[in-house]
Amino acid sequence: MDESGASDGLPRELLVVRLGAIGDVVNALVVASALRAWRPEIRIAWAVHELAAPLLVGHPDVARVHVWRRSRGLAGFRDVVREVRERRYPLALDLQRLAKSALLARLSGARRVVGFDLGRCKEWSFLWTTERIAAGPRSEHMVDQYLSFARHLGAPTPRAIHRLPTTPAADARAARIVEDFGGPPIVIGLGASKPEKRWPVERYGQLARELVGKCGVPVCFVGGPADREGARIALEVAGPRVFDLVGATSLVELAAICRRAELFVGGDTGPMHIAVASGLRAVVLFGPGDPRRTGPYGAGHRIVRVVPPGVDPLGIVDARIEDVSVEVALAETRAALAAI
């Protein structure tokens, strides 16, 4: 097994495997953009689950998308394996470090399958790779960890370039929505896939009401179909000039709205990473986890977290998101607005 840098050149076409989740795919896309900034002739294919596929279709740095349709069970896995094998990719990158992603990368038939170093692999995924990137700290932001793959392949100074796909229709709808709001809104992301990342929806409603009343800016709630009940509760508390887009936008439309917005407020979620990749500053409410690793990437963002005195709020601590009060979230949001 080769654990050193790439030694036999970069092929013109390669496969990336990062199946989900939404925020992880957003962050991992920097690999495609960094490689194409270095070598524009490279054609990059991507294997992904259905939910995050819209972030790849039409992306300027992704030439082909292979969708693993999990709803079809084993047949869906066989279909995506057949697809990638037919393309005969000489190189595959496993950016997910799980058994299923590494296995798919290996079954693609690629001669070179590059994965994370042993210290950062999960589920014995290293068994399916033929090369590993250089060891690095687990606490490093995932964007920088992903860029290590571009460096391994020879890119001398890969940097984070955030691009998301767009369409004329998505841009036009986003422009109409923001115009109907009366100006650039504060976008509040209501939901989260993990319970420990969910702030109580009633507090989002209270925060929205305070922002409209004290800052004079429109506010809109965003989220997926599963967040509809939470949106109903938050809207009952929020009052006028708070708009509901929960379950009403595609991922591409959400990105287009974020490009026209004032600020994002929410948890460590996919919509937060979409907002940040769209150039929007974020106020992120954190409970457990490591903001240095999965928080908003880059400068100008604010992490809101309640920790014991003397404890680093950016470290790995047993914090609870429900300990963040509306008053603290409001103060941080107003400070972020003042800094724009």
DAJO-V757936 format. One record per residue. PHI is phi as a letter, one per 20 degrees, with the letter a starting at -180 (none if undefined). PSI is psi in radians with two decimals (999 if undefined). D_FIRST is the distance of its C-alpha to the first C-alpha in whole Angstrom. Layout:
<<PHI PSI D_FIRST> <PHI PSI D_FIRST>>
//
This chain:
<<none 2.35 0> <e 2.05 4> <d 0.09 6> <e -3.03 9> <f 2.94 12> <f 2.47 12> <c -0.24 13> <c 0.54 14> <n 2.90 17> <d 2.26 18> <f 2.92 19> <f -0.31 23> <c 2.42 22> <b 2.84 20> <d 2.30 20> <d 2.35 20> <d 1.86 20> <b 1.75 22> <f -0.56 25> <a -3.05 27> <e -3.00 29> <g -0.90 32> <f -0.64 31> <f -0.69 27> <f -0.73 27> <g -0.84 30> <f -0.65 28> <f -0.38 25> <f -0.31 27> <f -0.44 26> <f -0.84 23> <f -0.77 25> <f -0.64 28> <f -0.73 26> <f -0.70 24> <f -0.51 27> <f -0.58 29> <e -0.80 26> <c 1.51 26> <g -0.35 29> <f -0.18 28> <f 2.38 25> <d 2.13 26> <d 2.19 24> <d 2.75 24> <b 2.31 24> <d 2.29 24> <b 2.71 26> <f 2.88 29> <g -0.72 33> <g -0.71 34> <e -0.03 32> <g -0.64 32> <f -0.35 35> <f -0.21 33> <d -0.61 31> <f 2.11 34> <n 0.04 35> <f 2.36 33> <f -0.31 33> <d 0.15 30> <c 2.04 29> <e -0.50 29> <b 2.49 29> <c 2.20 29> <d 2.02 27> <e 2.12 29> <e 1.85 28> <e 1.68 32> <f -0.41 31> <f -0.33 35> <e 0.10 35> <m -2.44 32> <f -0.57 30> <f -0.64 32> <f -0.68 31> <f -0.78 27> <f -0.67 27> <f -0.80 29> <f -0.58 26> <f -0.78 24> <f -0.75 26> <g -0.88 27> <f -0.56 23> <f -0.63 22> <f -0.49 25> <e -0.29 24> <l 0.90 21> <f 2.31 19> <e -0.29 17> <b 2.36 15> <c 2.43 15> <d 2.15 15> <e 1.75 16> <e 0.00 18> <d -0.37 19> <l 0.50 17> <d 2.87 19> <f -0.75 18> <f -0.66 20> <f -0.72 19> <f -0.67 15> <f -0.75 16> <f -0.73 19> <f -0.72 16> <f -0.74 14> <f -0.21 17> <f -0.33 18> <n 0.03 17> <f 2.40 15> <f -0.63 12> <d 2.15 10> <c 1.94 10> <d 2.28 10> <c -3.08 12> <f 2.85 13> <f 2.88 12> <g -0.69 12> <f -0.36 16> <d 0.02 17> <f 2.72 15> <c 2.76 18> <l 0.59 19> <l 0.49 15> <f -0.38 14> <f -0.31 10> <f -0.40 10> <d -0.08 11> <e 2.79 8> <d -0.25 6> <b 2.72 6> <c 2.49 8> <f 2.88 12> <f 2.56 13> <f 2.52 15> <b 2.94 18> <f 2.41 22> <f -0.43 22> <e -0.14 26> <f 2.53 25> <g 2.50 27> <f -0.56 25> <g -0.79 26> <f -0.59 24> <f -0.72 21> <f -0.68 21> <f -0.35 21> <f -0.48 18> <f -0.71 17> <f -0.68 19> <f -0.70 18> <f -0.62 15> <e -0.09 16> <o -0.12 18> <f 2.12 21> <f -0.75 23> <c 1.16 25> <f 2.41 25> <c 2.81 28> <f 1.96 29> <d 2.01 31> <e 2.06 32> <c 2.48 34> <c 2.64 35> <f 2.74 37> <b 2.90 40> <c 2.72 43> <g -0.65 47> <f -0.74 48> <f -0.73 46> <f -0.73 47> <f -0.73 51> <f -0.72 50> <f -0.72 49> <f -0.71 52> <f -0.74 54> <f -0.83 53> <f -0.65 53> <f -0.73 57> <f -0.54 58> <f -0.42 57> <n 0.15 59> <q 3.05 56> <g 2.22 52> <e 2.90 52> <e 2.16 50> <e 2.15 47> <d 2.11 47> <e 2.04 44> <e -0.77 45> <e -3.11 42> <a 2.59 39> <f -0.45 37> <d 2.34 36> <g -0.63 40> <f -0.15 39> <d 0.06 39> <e 2.07 42> <f 2.51 45> <g 2.30 48> <f -0.52 50> <f -0.63 53> <f -0.61 52> <f -0.68 51> <f -0.76 54> <f -0.74 56> <f -0.77 53> <f -0.75 54> <f -0.73 58> <f -0.68 58> <f -0.73 56> <f -0.77 58> <f -0.68 61> <e -0.39 60> <d -0.27 58> <m 0.47 60> <d 2.57 57> <f 2.68 56> <c 2.45 53> <c 2.49 51> <e 2.42 49> <c 2.80 46> <r -3.08 43> <e 3.10 43> <g -0.55 45> <f -0.24 44> <e 0.13 46> <f -0.77 49> <f -0.71 51> <f -0.66 50> <f -0.71 51> <g -0.77 54> <f -0.78 55> <f -0.68 54> <f -0.58 56> <f -0.54 59> <e -0.54 58> <f -0.74 58> <n -2.88 61> <f 2.87 61> <m 0.33 59> <d 2.13 56> <d 2.64 55> <d 1.96 52> <d 0.26 49> <f 2.14 48> <m 0.14 46> <d 0.06 48> <c 2.65 45> <e 2.98 42> <f -0.65 39> <f -0.69 40> <f -0.66 44> <f -0.77 43> <f -0.69 41> <f -0.67 44> <f -0.74 46> <f -0.58 44> <f -0.30 44> <d 0.12 48> <e 3.03 48> <e -0.67 49> <a 2.67 46> <d 2.45 44> <c 2.31 45> <r -2.93 43> <e -3.00 40> <f 1.50 36> <c 3.00 36> <g -0.86 35> <g -0.61 38> <f -0.79 38> <f -0.59 35> <f -0.78 36> <f -0.82 39> <f -0.74 37> <f -0.36 35> <e 0.02 39> <n 0.21 40> <e 2.38 42> <f 2.63 42> <c 2.51 42> <d 1.98 43> <d 2.15 41> <e 2.17 42> <c 2.48 39> <d -2.05 39> <f 3.07 36> <o -2.96 33> <c 1.74 32> <g -0.48 33> <f -0.43 31> <e -0.70 28> <c 0.09 30> <f -3.02 33> <f 2.40 35> <e 2.36 33> <o -3.10 35> <e 2.84 38> <n -0.03 41> <e 2.86 41> <c 2.30 42> <e 2.21 41> <d 2.05 43> <b 2.47 43> <d 2.05 45> <c 2.80 44> <f 2.72 45> <g 2.40 47> <n -0.05 45> <e 2.38 41> <f 2.06 39> <f -0.24 40> <e 0.06 36> <e -3.02 34> <e 1.85 33> <c 2.82 37> <e 1.12 38> <e 2.81 40> <c 2.27 42> <f -0.51 43> <f -0.18 46> <f -0.21 47> <f 2.12 47> <e 2.83 51> <f -0.67 53> <f -0.75 54> <f -0.78 51> <f -0.69 49> <f -0.78 52> <f -0.73 53> <f -0.67 49> <f -0.73 49> <f -0.67 53> <f -0.68 51> <f -0.71 48> <f -0.72 51> <f -0.45 53> <e -0.15 50> <f 999 49>>
//
